[in-house]
Amino acid sequence: MRVAVVGGKLQGVEAVYLGLQAGWEVLLIDRAKDVPARGLAHSFIQLDVTKDTKNLSDIFKDMNLIIPALENYDALKSLKDLASKEQFPLAFDETAYAVTSSKQKSDLLFNKLGLPVPQTWPDCGFPVIMKPSGLSGSQGVRKINNKEEMVSICPEEDIDIGNWVIQAFLEGPSFSLEVFGLNGNFRSLQPTIIEVDKIFDCKRVIAPANLSEVLKNKFTEIAVTVAENINLKGIMDIEVILHKNKLKVLEIDARLPSQTPSVVFKSTGINILELLYDIFNRGNIPVLPLIVNEKPVIYEHIRVSPDALEVSGEHIISEARPLHYQMDFFGADEALTDFDPNHRNWVATLILTGRTKTDVIQKHHRVLETICGTFGLRDFSGLHPE
Protein backbone atom coordinates (compact mmCIF):
# COMPACT_ATOMS: atom_id res chain seq x y z
CA MET A 1 0.00 0.00 0.00
CA ARG A 2 1.57 3.28 -1.13
CA VAL A 3 0.24 6.74 -0.36
CA ALA A 4 1.40 10.24 -1.23
CA VAL A 5 0.98 13.06 1.28
CA VAL A 6 1.18 16.54 -0.26
CA GLY A 7 2.19 19.12 2.33
CA GLY A 8 4.67 18.65 5.14
CA LYS A 9 3.49 20.91 7.96
CA LEU A 10 0.78 20.23 10.55
CA GLN A 11 -1.67 18.25 8.42
CA GLY A 12 1.26 16.51 6.77
CA VAL A 13 2.64 15.39 10.13
CA GLU A 14 -0.80 14.01 10.97
CA ALA A 15 -1.18 12.19 7.66
CA VAL A 16 2.31 10.70 7.66
CA TYR A 17 1.99 9.51 11.27
CA LEU A 18 -1.36 7.82 10.60
CA GLY A 19 -0.03 6.29 7.37
CA LEU A 20 2.87 4.76 9.28
CA GLN A 21 0.49 3.45 11.94
CA ALA A 22 -1.53 1.79 9.16
CA GLY A 23 1.62 0.05 7.93
CA TRP A 24 1.64 1.93 4.63
CA GLU A 25 4.59 3.20 2.62
CA VAL A 26 4.38 6.99 2.79
CA LEU A 27 5.84 9.44 0.27
CA LEU A 28 5.86 13.10 1.28
CA ILE A 29 5.82 15.92 -1.29
CA ASP A 30 6.42 19.59 -0.48
CA ARG A 31 7.90 22.56 -2.29
CA ALA A 32 10.01 23.40 0.79
CA LYS A 33 12.96 21.25 1.78
CA ASP A 34 13.06 20.95 5.56
CA VAL A 35 9.40 20.63 6.53
CA PRO A 36 8.50 18.94 9.84
CA ALA A 37 6.92 15.80 8.33
CA ARG A 38 9.98 15.04 6.19
CA GLY A 39 11.74 13.13 8.96
CA LEU A 40 8.73 10.85 9.48
CA ALA A 41 8.02 9.76 5.89
CA HIS A 42 9.69 6.83 4.13
CA SER A 43 10.67 9.07 1.23
CA PHE A 44 10.51 12.73 0.24
CA ILE A 45 10.32 14.66 -3.03
CA GLN A 46 10.78 18.41 -3.14
CA LEU A 47 8.33 19.58 -5.77
CA ASP A 48 5.92 22.45 -6.41
CA VAL A 49 2.62 20.80 -7.32
CA THR A 50 1.39 23.96 -9.04
CA LYS A 51 4.26 23.94 -11.56
CA ASP A 52 5.56 20.40 -12.13
CA THR A 53 2.41 18.46 -12.99
CA LYS A 54 4.19 16.15 -15.46
CA ASN A 55 6.46 14.69 -12.79
CA LEU A 56 3.58 14.72 -10.34
CA SER A 57 1.45 12.64 -12.69
CA ASP A 58 4.23 10.04 -13.00
CA ILE A 59 4.52 9.88 -9.21
CA PHE A 60 0.80 9.53 -8.59
CA LYS A 61 0.41 6.60 -10.99
CA ASP A 62 1.96 4.33 -8.37
CA MET A 63 -0.14 5.57 -5.45
CA ASN A 64 -3.18 3.93 -3.87
CA LEU A 65 -4.25 7.19 -2.24
CA ILE A 66 -3.25 10.86 -2.47
CA ILE A 67 -3.79 12.95 0.64
CA PRO A 68 -3.72 16.75 0.35
CA ALA A 69 -2.33 18.04 3.64
CA LEU A 70 -2.27 21.75 2.93
CA GLU A 71 -4.64 24.67 2.46
CA ASN A 72 -3.03 26.56 -0.39
CA TYR A 73 -5.79 27.24 -2.92
CA ASP A 74 -3.56 27.03 -6.01
CA ALA A 75 -2.01 23.78 -4.85
CA LEU A 76 -5.39 22.22 -4.07
CA LYS A 77 -6.77 23.29 -7.46
CA SER A 78 -3.75 21.83 -9.24
CA LEU A 79 -4.16 18.53 -7.40
CA LYS A 80 -7.89 18.43 -8.07
CA ASP A 81 -7.47 19.18 -11.79
CA LEU A 82 -4.79 16.51 -12.19
CA ALA A 83 -6.75 13.92 -10.22
CA SER A 84 -9.90 14.57 -12.28
CA LYS A 85 -7.99 14.28 -15.53
CA GLU A 86 -6.05 11.14 -14.64
CA GLN A 87 -8.62 9.54 -12.30
CA PHE A 88 -6.26 9.49 -9.33
CA PRO A 89 -7.77 8.73 -5.87
CA LEU A 90 -7.48 12.18 -4.25
CA ALA A 91 -8.95 12.43 -0.75
CA PHE A 92 -10.50 15.86 -1.21
CA ASP A 93 -14.05 17.24 -1.45
CA GLU A 94 -13.68 20.51 -3.33
CA THR A 95 -17.29 21.62 -2.89
CA ALA A 96 -17.42 21.04 0.85
CA TYR A 97 -14.01 22.64 1.31
CA ALA A 98 -15.13 25.79 -0.52
CA VAL A 99 -17.77 26.33 2.16
CA THR A 100 -15.82 25.30 5.25
CA SER A 101 -12.59 27.13 4.37
CA SER A 102 -14.43 30.43 4.78
CA LYS A 103 -15.56 31.27 8.31
CA GLN A 104 -18.08 33.71 6.85
CA LYS A 105 -19.63 31.09 4.55
CA SER A 106 -19.63 28.60 7.41
CA ASP A 107 -21.46 31.03 9.67
CA LEU A 108 -24.07 31.67 6.99
CA LEU A 109 -24.58 27.91 6.77
CA PHE A 110 -24.95 27.58 10.55
CA ASN A 111 -27.60 30.32 10.55
CA LYS A 112 -29.43 28.79 7.60
CA LEU A 113 -29.59 25.44 9.42
CA GLY A 114 -30.64 27.05 12.69
CA LEU A 115 -27.66 25.67 14.60
CA PRO A 116 -26.71 27.04 18.01
CA VAL A 117 -23.85 29.53 17.63
CA PRO A 118 -22.35 32.35 19.74
CA GLN A 119 -24.18 35.67 19.38
CA THR A 120 -22.64 37.93 16.74
CA TRP A 121 -21.34 41.48 17.14
CA PRO A 122 -22.69 44.18 17.38
CA ASP A 123 -25.69 42.41 18.95
CA CYS A 124 -23.44 40.96 21.65
CA GLY A 125 -21.39 42.89 24.16
CA PHE A 126 -17.65 42.73 24.80
CA PRO A 127 -15.48 40.73 25.08
CA VAL A 128 -15.67 39.25 21.59
CA ILE A 129 -13.64 36.88 19.46
CA MET A 130 -12.47 38.18 16.08
CA LYS A 131 -11.68 35.60 13.40
CA PRO A 132 -10.30 36.39 9.93
CA SER A 133 -12.80 34.82 7.55
CA GLY A 134 -10.32 33.28 5.14
CA LEU A 135 -7.77 31.84 7.58
CA SER A 136 -7.81 28.33 8.98
CA GLY A 137 -8.21 27.28 12.59
CA SER A 138 -6.79 29.70 15.15
CA GLN A 139 -4.77 31.81 12.70
CA GLY A 140 -5.33 35.49 13.41
CA VAL A 141 -7.95 34.83 16.11
CA ARG A 142 -8.04 37.49 18.84
CA LYS A 143 -9.99 38.23 21.98
CA ILE A 144 -11.13 41.87 22.03
CA ASN A 145 -12.25 43.53 25.24
CA ASN A 146 -13.63 46.88 24.00
CA LYS A 147 -14.44 48.93 20.88
CA GLU A 148 -11.18 50.93 21.04
CA GLU A 149 -9.14 47.75 20.99
CA MET A 150 -11.17 46.44 18.05
CA VAL A 151 -10.65 49.59 15.95
CA SER A 152 -6.92 49.66 16.75
CA ILE A 153 -6.58 46.17 15.30
CA CYS A 154 -9.02 46.42 12.43
CA PRO A 155 -10.45 49.54 10.71
CA GLU A 156 -14.23 49.73 10.82
CA GLU A 157 -14.46 49.60 7.02
CA ASP A 158 -12.58 46.29 7.08
CA ILE A 159 -15.16 44.89 9.49
CA ASP A 160 -18.02 46.18 7.35
CA ILE A 161 -16.88 44.39 4.18
CA GLY A 162 -16.98 41.06 5.92
CA ASN A 163 -13.31 40.14 6.28
CA TRP A 164 -13.96 39.14 9.87
CA VAL A 165 -16.33 36.95 11.84
CA ILE A 166 -16.97 38.57 15.24
CA GLN A 167 -18.79 36.68 17.98
CA ALA A 168 -19.34 36.78 21.72
CA PHE A 169 -16.46 35.36 23.74
CA LEU A 170 -17.84 32.37 25.64
CA GLU A 171 -16.36 30.57 28.63
CA GLY A 172 -16.31 26.77 28.65
CA PRO A 173 -14.54 23.66 27.38
CA SER A 174 -14.17 23.04 23.65
CA PHE A 175 -14.74 19.76 21.83
CA SER A 176 -14.02 18.40 18.36
CA LEU A 177 -15.75 15.68 16.36
CA GLU A 178 -14.90 14.08 13.02
CA VAL A 179 -17.61 13.02 10.58
CA PHE A 180 -17.10 11.15 7.31
CA GLY A 181 -19.53 10.61 4.51
CA LEU A 182 -20.25 9.21 1.07
CA ASN A 183 -23.37 9.28 -1.11
CA GLY A 184 -25.60 10.64 1.64
CA ASN A 185 -24.38 8.22 4.32
CA PHE A 186 -22.59 9.67 7.33
CA ARG A 187 -20.79 8.36 10.39
CA SER A 188 -19.30 10.20 13.35
CA LEU A 189 -16.23 9.24 15.33
CA GLN A 190 -15.17 9.92 18.91
CA PRO A 191 -15.46 13.45 20.35
CA THR A 192 -12.27 14.84 21.88
CA ILE A 193 -11.45 17.69 24.27
CA ILE A 194 -9.54 20.67 22.83
CA GLU A 195 -7.36 22.85 25.07
CA VAL A 196 -5.79 26.02 23.69
CA ASP A 197 -2.94 28.39 24.51
CA LYS A 198 -3.04 32.17 24.93
CA ILE A 199 -3.43 32.76 21.19
CA PHE A 200 -6.25 30.19 20.92
CA ASP A 201 -4.00 27.62 19.21
CA CYS A 202 -4.64 24.00 20.22
CA LYS A 203 -1.93 22.82 22.61
CA ARG A 204 -3.50 19.64 23.96
CA VAL A 205 -6.13 17.09 22.89
CA ILE A 206 -7.66 14.66 25.38
CA ALA A 207 -9.81 11.57 24.94
CA PRO A 208 -12.33 10.37 25.80
CA ALA A 209 -14.37 13.54 26.14
CA ASN A 210 -16.27 14.09 29.38
CA LEU A 211 -19.62 14.68 27.68
CA SER A 212 -22.90 13.15 28.77
CA GLU A 213 -24.64 10.80 26.35
CA VAL A 214 -27.27 13.48 25.74
CA LEU A 215 -24.61 16.01 24.72
CA LYS A 216 -22.70 13.44 22.64
CA ASN A 217 -25.88 12.64 20.73
CA LYS A 218 -26.60 16.34 20.24
CA PHE A 219 -23.04 16.91 19.01
CA THR A 220 -23.40 14.07 16.51
CA GLU A 221 -26.77 15.38 15.38
CA ILE A 222 -25.29 18.84 14.70
CA ALA A 223 -22.30 17.38 12.84
CA VAL A 224 -24.39 15.10 10.65
CA THR A 225 -26.81 17.95 9.86
CA VAL A 226 -23.89 19.99 8.48
CA ALA A 227 -22.44 17.01 6.60
CA GLU A 228 -25.80 16.29 4.96
CA ASN A 229 -26.24 19.90 3.90
CA ILE A 230 -22.86 20.10 2.16
CA ASN A 231 -23.21 16.52 0.86
CA LEU A 232 -19.86 15.62 2.38
CA LYS A 233 -17.57 13.14 0.67
CA GLY A 234 -14.65 12.25 2.90
CA ILE A 235 -13.85 13.83 6.25
CA MET A 236 -14.97 16.91 8.15
CA ASP A 237 -14.34 18.08 11.69
CA ILE A 238 -16.55 20.36 13.73
CA GLU A 239 -15.61 22.27 16.87
CA VAL A 240 -18.02 23.39 19.57
CA ILE A 241 -17.85 25.08 22.96
CA LEU A 242 -19.94 23.94 25.92
CA HIS A 243 -21.33 27.12 27.49
CA LYS A 244 -23.87 26.92 30.30
CA ASN A 245 -24.47 23.26 29.42
CA LYS A 246 -25.33 24.10 25.80
CA LEU A 247 -23.21 23.32 22.74
CA LYS A 248 -22.38 26.27 20.49
CA VAL A 249 -20.86 25.64 17.06
CA LEU A 250 -17.55 27.44 16.47
CA GLU A 251 -16.23 26.18 13.13
CA ILE A 252 -16.05 23.37 10.58
CA ASP A 253 -13.31 22.17 8.22
CA ALA A 254 -13.78 19.68 5.39
CA ARG A 255 -10.19 18.49 5.21
CA LEU A 256 -7.89 16.20 7.16
CA PRO A 257 -7.60 17.76 10.62
CA SER A 258 -4.39 17.83 12.61
CA GLN A 259 -4.02 16.33 16.10
CA THR A 260 -7.51 14.94 16.74
CA PRO A 261 -7.29 11.99 14.28
CA SER A 262 -4.19 10.69 16.08
CA VAL A 263 -5.98 10.93 19.41
CA VAL A 264 -9.04 9.11 18.06
CA PHE A 265 -6.71 6.42 16.69
CA LYS A 266 -4.85 5.93 19.98
CA SER A 267 -8.12 5.86 21.97
CA THR A 268 -10.32 3.73 19.69
CA GLY A 269 -8.02 2.08 17.15
CA ILE A 270 -9.89 3.73 14.25
CA ASN A 271 -7.49 5.18 11.68
CA ILE A 272 -9.08 7.99 9.68
CA LEU A 273 -6.69 7.44 6.76
CA GLU A 274 -8.03 3.91 6.35
CA LEU A 275 -11.56 5.35 6.21
CA LEU A 276 -10.45 7.80 3.51
CA TYR A 277 -8.93 4.95 1.51
CA ASP A 278 -12.27 3.08 1.61
CA ILE A 279 -14.14 6.19 0.45
CA PHE A 280 -11.84 7.55 -2.26
CA ASN A 281 -10.24 4.36 -3.59
CA ARG A 282 -12.85 1.65 -3.05
CA GLY A 283 -15.95 3.87 -3.16
CA ASN A 284 -17.33 2.33 0.04
CA ILE A 285 -18.65 3.91 3.22
CA PRO A 286 -16.73 2.17 6.00
CA VAL A 287 -18.52 0.24 8.74
CA LEU A 288 -17.12 1.30 12.10
CA PRO A 289 -16.29 -1.31 14.73
CA LEU A 290 -18.11 -1.29 18.06
CA ILE A 291 -15.88 0.51 20.55
CA VAL A 292 -16.27 -1.10 23.98
CA ASN A 293 -13.41 0.60 25.79
CA GLU A 294 -12.02 4.02 24.91
CA LYS A 295 -8.39 4.26 26.04
CA PRO A 296 -7.49 7.51 27.86
CA VAL A 297 -5.11 9.66 25.78
CA ILE A 298 -3.25 12.95 26.24
CA TYR A 299 -1.68 14.49 23.13
CA GLU A 300 0.35 17.62 23.84
CA HIS A 301 2.90 19.98 22.27
CA ILE A 302 5.90 21.18 24.28
CA ARG A 303 8.75 23.57 23.56
CA VAL A 304 12.03 23.31 25.47
CA SER A 305 14.58 26.11 25.72
CA PRO A 306 17.72 26.30 27.90
CA ASP A 307 15.76 27.42 30.98
CA ALA A 308 12.12 26.55 30.39
CA LEU A 309 9.51 24.05 29.26
CA GLU A 310 6.36 25.49 27.74
CA VAL A 311 3.20 23.66 26.73
CA SER A 312 2.17 25.58 23.61
CA GLY A 313 -0.04 25.52 20.53
CA GLU A 314 0.61 23.43 17.47
CA HIS A 315 2.23 26.38 15.67
CA ILE A 316 5.49 25.39 17.39
CA ILE A 317 5.40 22.10 15.47
CA SER A 318 4.85 23.81 12.12
CA GLU A 319 8.02 25.84 12.77
CA ALA A 320 10.12 22.83 13.81
CA ARG A 321 13.05 21.13 12.14
CA PRO A 322 12.21 17.78 10.47
CA LEU A 323 10.68 15.54 13.13
CA HIS A 324 11.47 11.96 13.98
CA TYR A 325 9.36 9.30 15.68
CA GLN A 326 10.51 8.03 19.04
CA MET A 327 9.00 5.58 21.51
CA ASP A 328 9.44 5.87 25.28
CA PHE A 329 10.45 9.51 25.04
CA PHE A 330 11.31 10.53 28.61
CA GLY A 331 8.48 8.21 29.66
CA ALA A 332 5.93 9.23 27.02
CA ASP A 333 4.58 6.31 24.99
CA GLU A 334 5.45 8.08 21.73
CA ALA A 335 6.78 11.41 20.54
CA LEU A 336 7.14 13.29 17.28
CA THR A 337 10.12 15.53 17.93
CA ASP A 338 13.08 17.40 16.55
CA PHE A 339 15.03 16.71 19.77
CA ASP A 340 18.77 16.62 19.17
CA PRO A 341 21.37 16.52 21.98
CA ASN A 342 23.33 19.15 20.04
CA HIS A 343 20.43 21.64 20.15
CA ARG A 344 19.29 23.35 23.34
CA ASN A 345 15.98 24.39 21.77
CA TRP A 346 13.61 21.68 20.61
CA VAL A 347 9.93 20.76 20.39
CA ALA A 348 7.91 17.58 20.75
CA THR A 349 4.41 16.27 20.41
CA LEU A 350 3.93 13.90 23.33
CA ILE A 351 1.48 11.00 23.00
CA LEU A 352 0.50 9.35 26.27
CA THR A 353 -1.98 6.57 27.02
CA GLY A 354 -3.07 4.72 30.13
CA ARG A 355 -5.51 2.14 31.44
CA THR A 356 -7.45 4.81 33.31
CA LYS A 357 -7.74 8.59 33.28
CA THR A 358 -5.75 8.72 36.52
CA ASP A 359 -2.99 6.58 35.00
CA VAL A 360 -2.50 8.86 32.02
CA ILE A 361 -2.63 12.06 34.10
CA GLN A 362 0.02 10.69 36.46
CA LYS A 363 2.17 9.60 33.51
CA HIS A 364 1.81 13.07 32.00
CA HIS A 365 3.12 14.72 35.17
CA ARG A 366 6.02 12.22 35.42
CA VAL A 367 7.07 12.89 31.83
CA LEU A 368 7.14 16.66 32.29
CA GLU A 369 8.99 16.31 35.61
CA THR A 370 11.53 13.98 33.97
CA ILE A 371 12.20 16.40 31.12
CA CYS A 372 12.55 19.35 33.51
CA GLY A 373 14.85 17.35 35.78
CA THR A 374 16.98 15.99 32.94
CA PHE A 375 17.66 19.43 31.48
CA GLY A 376 17.62 21.47 34.69
CA LEU A 377 14.64 23.56 33.56
CA ARG A 378 13.48 26.04 36.18
CA ASP A 379 10.49 27.61 34.45
CA PHE A 380 7.36 25.78 33.44
CA SER A 381 4.23 27.18 31.79
CA GLY A 382 1.11 26.19 29.92
CA LEU A 383 0.03 23.17 31.94
CA HIS A 384 -3.53 24.40 32.43
CA PRO A 385 -6.07 25.34 29.74
CA GLU A 386 -6.34 29.08 28.96
N, C-alpha and C positions, 0 to 999 in steps of 0.2 A: 504494500500500500504506500503510494507516494503522494505527498501533498505539497503544494506551493503556498507559502504565506507571503503576501505582498505588503510590506510595511514592517519596520523593525523596532517601533517604539512600544507604547503601552499595550495596544491591542496585539501587536506582533509578539510580544513576550507571552501574552495570554495564549495565543494560538499555538505558538511553538511548544510551550509547556504542555498543553493539552494533547497536542499531536504526539509528543514523546510518551506521555502517559498512555496513549492508545496503542503504542508500539509501532507507530508509523515512521516512515522515513520523511524527514521534513527539510525542504529547501526554503531558504529565506531570500527574498529579493527586496532590495532597497536602493535608492539612488545615492544615499550616503554610505560611507564606508564603515564607520565604527558605531553602529547603532546598538542599543542594549541587547536585542534578541539575537544578535549575530553569534555570541558565544554559546548559545543554547542549541542552535540548529545544527543538523548534520552537515549541511553545506550552505554556501552563501554566494550570491551573484550580485554584484553592484551594477545596477541597471536602472535607467529612467523609463518607466513604463509608458510615459506619454510620448517618448521619442523613438524607442527602439522596438517597435512592435514586431518586426520580422524575427529577431532573436527571441522575443517573448513567445511568439507563436510556436517556434521550435521547442522551446522549453515546456510549454503547457501541454504539448502532445503526449508527453509521458506522465502526466499527472492525473490522479484519480479525483482530486478535488483542488480547487483554487480558492483561497481564503483571503479576501481583501481585509487588511488590518490597518486601515488608514482612513482619513476623512478629507483628503484632498480631492476636490471636485473633478479636476482635469484627469487625475489618475484613475478615479473611479469610472469616469466616462470612457476613458481609453480601454480599461479592462472590460467594461460592459460591452462596448462595441466589438472588441476582439472576440469575446466569448460568444456573442450572438452570431457573429460571422462564421466562426469555426466550430460552434456547438461544444464549447468547453464547459465543464461543470463549475460555474462560478457561484459561490455562496453569497449572493447579493440580491436584494429586492429593491430595485431602483425606485419604484413608485412609492413604497412605504418609506424609504429613506428620505425621499424628497419632502415628505411631510414632517418626519420626526427630526430631521437635521435643522429645522427652523423652530426655535422656541415660540415664535409668534404664530406660525401655522399650527403647532401642537396645541397652543392655548385656544385657538379658534376651534379646533377639533374637540377639546375637552368641553368647551362651552356648548357646542352643538349637541354633544352627547349628554349634556346635563350632568357631568361628573363633578364630584366635590373637589374644589380647588381653593387655594388661598384667595382672599379678596384682593382685587386689583386697585392700584393707585390711579386716580386720586380719591377713590371712594373709601380707601382704608387710611388709617393714620400711620404715623411713624412709630417704630422703625419699619423700613421696607427692605426687601431684597431686590437688587437690580441685576438683571441677567442680559448680556448681549444676545440678541435674537439668533445670530448666525454662528455662534461659537458653541462648542460641544462641552457637555458636562459642567465642571466648575470654572471653566476659563472665563475670566473677567467678571465673575460674580462678586458683588459687594453688598455689605450691609450698610444702609444709610439711615442715620438717626434723625435728620431734620432736612428742611427744604434747602437751606444754605449749603449744606454738604452735598446734596444732590446736584445743585446747579454748578458747584465748583468742579464736580467730576464730569458732568454732562450738560451741555447747553440745552436750554428748554426746547429749541427748535429740533435738536437731535432726538429728544424724547417724543416730540409730536409726530415725527415721520416714522415712528415705529421701529427704530433700531434696537429698542430695549423692551424687555418684559419686566414690569415692576409690580411686585406683589407684597402683601403683608408678610412681615417676618414672624414666623410661628415657632414657638418652643415645642420640643418633643423629639422622640427618636425617629430616625429615618429607616426605611426598609426598601429593599429592591426585590424584584421578581422577574424571572425570565419566562417568556411565552414563545412557543414555536408553532408554526402553522403551515398547512398546505391544503389547497383546494377546499377552503371553508372549514377545515378541521383544525382544532387548536388544543394544545396541551400546555399546562403550566408546570413549572418546576418548583423548587424549594425557595421560599422567601428567606432573605438574609438581612442581617442588621448592618447598616452603614454608619460609620463614625467618621467625622471630618475634622480637619485641622482649622486653624484660624482663618484661612482663605477659602474655606468650604470645599477643600480638596479631600477626597476620601483617603484616610490614613489607615483604616482598619475595617475588615469585614468579619462578621461573626455568624456562625450557624450552630444550631438551629435558631431561628428567630423566636423571641418570646411573645408571640401573638396568640390570642385565643383562637379557637376553631372558628368562631363567628367572624373575627376580623380576617383570618386567613381566607375564608370563603368569600368575604367581601372583596378582598384584595384580588383574588382570582377572577371574580366576576368583573371587576373594573378592567383588569388586564385583557381578558378575553373580549370584552365589549370593544376596546380599542383595536385589538387585532382583527376582529371581524370587520370593523368599519374600514380599515385600510387594506383588507383582504391580504393579510400578511402571508408571505412565503419565506420561511426561514425563521430567524430569531429576532426577538425584540425584548428589551428590558424596560421596566417601568419603575419609577421611584416615587415613593409616597412619604409623607410625614404623619405621624400619629399625634394629633393635637386635640386635647380634651376628649380622648377616647374615640375620635373620628379620624378616618383616613382622608388625607388631602393629597391629590395628585400633584407632583412637582414637575416631572418630565418623562419623556419616552425617547428611546433610541432604537431604530431598526437596523442594528449592526451588531457584530460580535462585541459584547461588553469586555471591559478589563476587570480583573479581580474576582467578581462574583462567580463566574463559571468555574474557576479553580476551587472556590470554597464549596460550591454545590457538588463538585466532583469528589472532593475529599470527604464530605459529609454523607453523600448518598451513593457514590459510585457511578453516577450518571455523567457521562462525558458529552458536553454539548457539541463538540466537533463530530462525534459519531452520529449524533442526531442530524447535523447539517449534511453529512455524507449521505444518509438515508434519503433526505429530502431532495438534494440537488444532483445526486448521482443516480440513485435508484428510483427516485420519484415516489417514495413511500413516506407516509406519516408514521413515525416510530411509535411503537407501543411501549410505554414506560413500565419498568418493573415496579412491583409493590415494595415500598420502602417501609420496613418494619422498625428499624432503628436508625436514627439520624446521629451520626458521630459528631460530637462537639468539635468545632474548628475555630481557631483564631488565625487570621491572615493579616499581616501588619508590615508596614514599611518603616525602616529605621535609617537614620543617617548618623554616622560616627565621625567625629572630628577629634583632634588631639586632646581636647578637654571635656567633650560632651557627647551624650547620646540623645538624639531627638527622634521621637515618633512623629512622622510627618506625612503629608499627602503624597499621592503617587507621582506627582511631578518630579520628585527626586529620583525616581527610577527612570523616567524619560530622559533625564540629563546624565545618566550614569555611563560609565565605560561599558564595553561588552560584558554581559553577565555570564556567570557559569552556575551550573546546578550542583548543589552540595547537600548531602545527607548528614544528619547529626551535626548541625552547625551550632556550636556552643550550646548544645542541648535541644535545639529546635529540630523537629522531624526532618524538615527540608528547608532549603533557602535558595533563592535566586539572588546572586550577589556579585559585585565587582571587587570583593575583598581581596587584597593583595598585601602580604606582609611588608612590602616595600612602599606602600602608600598609607599615610596616616589618616586620610579621608576616604571613606568608603560608604556604600549603601547596601542594604539587603532587604528583600522581602522574606519575612519569616513565615513559615507555614507550620502550625502546631495543631496536633490532635490529641484527644484523650478519651478514656472510657466514659468519663462524666464531665459535666461542666466544671466542677471543682478541680478535677485532674488537670484540665487544660489551662485553667486560670493559674493554678500553682506552677505548672510547667512554664507558662509565659513569664511569671515573675522570676523564676530561677534562671531562665535564659537571659533576661535583661540584666540581672544581678551578675551573672557569669561574665557577660560582655564588659560590663562596667568594671568588674574586678580585674579581669584579664588586662585591660588597657589603662587602668588607673583613671577612669573617667569620673570627675567630680560632679558635673552638672548633668541633670536628667530632666527632660521635658516632654510633654505630649502624651503622657500615659492616659489621661482622662479625655472623654469626648468634649469638644468645644460647645 
